Amino acid sequence: MTYLRWLAIHRQVLFHGSQRDSISELRPDRESDDSTAFGSQRAVFATDDPGWAMWFALLTRGHGFRSTRNGVWSIRGDTQNRQYFFSIDSDQPDSELLTDGWLYVLRRDGFTAEPAVAGMLQSGQWVNPNPVRPLARIAVAPADFPFTSVIGRHSGSESMFRTLWKARTAYRRH
């Protein structure tokens, strides 16, 4: 993870997580709904945070999986002090939530960052409306994910506020 964070800071790259191991080109798509208009657009999605991209690379969307609520936030310009939350609505046991996956390293050119909320809260989510060819791919495993101990659970009827509150409490204990 140290090398990936170094890449994020010192190179103009972004990360895209997937369980598919042979992507030669990422195409604009949207496979699920998001709670924001920015997150619901048809685009190639990436992030400047390798830990968050790892979530999408490792998350098992098998039998009993219904949804995920996740994110990374920081004060605009402060990428060193980020807050994370990871929650799922799933019947899967904890031991089956994560599996091996791939991080794709992408050029930042052509991507646009999600606008900061209220001009100060930055999400780390970026989009590109065009196809993107990865520069490299890196194998990742559940043991590489630094936030295993703070993965929460939510139900479909639970409010986003409640999910965030539970995540905040778990993250503080992390």
C-alpha positions as CSV (number, residue, x, y, z in Angstrom):
1,M,0.0,0.0,0.0
2,T,2.9,2.3,0.7
3,Y,4.0,2.2,-3.0
4,L,0.5,2.8,-4.2
5,R,0.2,5.9,-2.0
6,W,3.5,7.1,-3.3
7,L,2.3,6.7,-6.9
8,A,-0.9,8.7,-6.0
9,I,1.1,11.6,-4.5
10,H,4.1,11.7,-6.9
11,R,2.6,10.7,-10.3
12,Q,-0.4,12.0,-12.2
13,V,-2.3,8.7,-11.9
14,L,-5.6,7.4,-10.7
15,F,-6.8,3.9,-9.7
16,H,-9.7,1.8,-10.8
17,G,-10.5,-1.5,-8.9
18,S,-12.0,-4.6,-10.6
19,Q,-12.1,-8.3,-10.2
20,R,-11.5,-8.7,-13.9
21,D,-7.9,-9.4,-14.6
22,S,-7.6,-8.6,-18.3
23,I,-9.0,-5.2,-19.0
24,S,-7.2,-3.6,-21.9
25,E,-9.6,-0.6,-22.1
26,L,-12.1,0.7,-19.6
27,R,-15.3,2.0,-21.2
28,P,-17.7,4.6,-20.0
29,D,-20.4,2.7,-18.1
30,R,-22.6,2.8,-15.0
31,E,-23.5,-0.6,-13.5
32,S,-25.3,0.7,-10.4
33,D,-27.1,3.8,-9.0
34,D,-25.4,6.3,-6.9
35,S,-26.7,8.8,-4.3
36,T,-25.3,11.7,-6.3
37,A,-25.7,12.9,-9.9
38,F,-21.9,13.0,-10.3
39,G,-21.7,9.3,-9.2
40,S,-24.6,8.2,-11.5
41,Q,-23.2,9.5,-14.8
42,R,-22.0,7.2,-17.6
43,A,-18.2,7.4,-17.4
44,V,-15.0,5.6,-16.5
45,F,-14.7,6.0,-12.7
46,A,-11.4,6.2,-10.9
47,T,-10.0,7.6,-7.6
48,D,-6.8,9.2,-6.5
49,D,-7.0,7.0,-3.4
50,P,-5.6,3.4,-3.9
51,G,-7.3,2.2,-0.7
52,W,-10.7,3.2,-1.9
53,A,-10.1,1.6,-5.3
54,M,-9.0,-1.5,-3.6
55,W,-12.6,-1.8,-2.1
56,F,-14.0,-2.2,-5.6
57,A,-11.3,-4.6,-6.6
58,L,-11.8,-6.9,-3.6
59,L,-15.6,-6.7,-2.8
60,T,-17.4,-10.0,-3.6
61,R,-20.7,-9.3,-5.2
62,G,-21.9,-12.9,-4.9
63,H,-25.1,-14.6,-3.7
64,G,-26.8,-12.5,-1.1
65,F,-25.1,-9.2,-2.0
66,R,-27.5,-6.3,-2.3
67,S,-25.6,-3.0,-2.1
68,T,-22.5,-1.1,-0.8
69,R,-22.2,2.3,0.7
70,N,-18.7,3.5,0.7
71,G,-16.5,6.6,0.3
72,V,-13.5,8.6,1.2
73,W,-13.6,12.3,2.2
74,S,-11.1,14.9,3.1
75,I,-10.9,18.6,3.5
76,R,-10.1,20.0,0.1
77,G,-6.4,19.8,-0.7
78,D,-5.6,17.5,2.3
79,T,-5.2,14.1,0.9
80,Q,-3.1,12.9,3.9
81,N,-6.0,13.0,6.4
82,R,-8.9,11.1,4.8
83,Q,-11.9,9.6,6.4
84,Y,-13.2,6.3,5.0
85,F,-16.4,4.4,5.2
86,F,-17.3,0.9,3.9
87,S,-20.6,-0.8,4.5
88,I,-22.5,-3.6,2.7
89,D,-26.0,-4.9,2.7
90,S,-25.4,-8.6,2.3
91,D,-26.1,-12.1,3.7
92,Q,-22.6,-13.2,3.0
93,P,-20.5,-14.1,6.1
94,D,-17.6,-11.7,6.9
95,S,-15.1,-14.3,5.7
96,E,-16.6,-14.2,2.2
97,L,-16.9,-10.4,1.7
98,L,-13.5,-9.9,0.0
99,T,-11.6,-11.9,-2.7
100,D,-8.6,-11.3,-4.9
101,G,-8.8,-8.5,-7.4
102,W,-6.9,-6.0,-9.5
103,L,-6.0,-2.3,-9.3
104,Y,-5.6,-0.6,-12.7
105,V,-3.4,2.4,-12.8
106,L,-4.7,5.2,-15.2
107,R,-3.3,8.4,-16.5
108,R,-5.1,11.4,-14.9
109,D,-5.4,13.2,-18.2
110,G,-9.0,13.5,-19.3
111,F,-10.5,12.9,-15.9
112,T,-12.4,15.4,-13.8
113,A,-12.6,15.4,-10.0
114,E,-16.0,15.5,-8.3
115,P,-16.6,19.1,-7.2
116,A,-16.0,19.7,-3.5
117,V,-19.1,19.7,-1.3
118,A,-19.7,23.2,0.0
119,G,-16.4,24.1,-1.6
120,M,-14.4,22.2,1.1
121,L,-15.2,18.5,1.3
122,Q,-13.4,16.5,-1.4
123,S,-14.4,12.9,-2.2
124,G,-11.5,11.5,-4.3
125,Q,-13.9,10.4,-7.1
126,W,-12.9,11.2,-10.7
127,V,-14.7,10.5,-14.0
128,N,-13.7,10.4,-17.7
129,P,-16.5,10.3,-20.3
130,N,-14.1,8.5,-22.8
131,P,-12.6,5.1,-22.9
132,V,-9.3,4.8,-21.0
133,R,-6.4,2.4,-21.5
134,P,-4.7,1.3,-18.2
135,L,-1.0,2.0,-17.8
136,A,-0.6,-1.1,-15.5
137,R,-2.5,-3.5,-13.3
138,I,-1.5,-4.6,-9.9
139,A,-2.8,-7.8,-8.2
140,V,-4.4,-7.2,-4.7
141,A,-5.6,-9.5,-2.0
142,P,-7.9,-9.1,1.0
143,A,-4.7,-9.0,3.2
144,D,-3.7,-5.8,1.4
145,F,-6.8,-3.9,2.3
146,P,-6.1,-1.8,5.4
147,F,-9.7,-1.2,6.4
148,T,-11.0,-4.8,6.9
149,S,-11.8,-4.1,10.6
150,V,-14.1,-1.2,9.8
151,I,-16.4,-2.8,7.2
152,G,-19.9,-2.2,8.4
153,R,-23.3,-3.6,7.6
154,H,-26.5,-1.8,6.7
155,S,-30.0,-2.7,5.7
156,G,-31.9,-1.4,2.7
157,S,-34.2,0.5,5.0
158,E,-31.4,2.2,7.0
159,S,-30.8,5.8,6.4
160,M,-27.5,7.0,4.9
161,F,-27.0,9.2,8.0
162,R,-27.2,6.1,10.2
163,T,-24.7,4.2,8.1
164,L,-22.3,7.1,8.2
165,W,-22.7,7.4,12.0
166,K,-21.9,3.7,12.5
167,A,-18.9,4.0,10.1
168,R,-17.6,7.0,12.0
169,T,-17.7,5.2,15.3
170,A,-16.0,2.1,13.8
171,Y,-13.3,4.2,12.1
172,R,-12.5,6.0,15.4
173,R,-11.8,2.6,17.0
174,H,-9.6,1.5,14.0
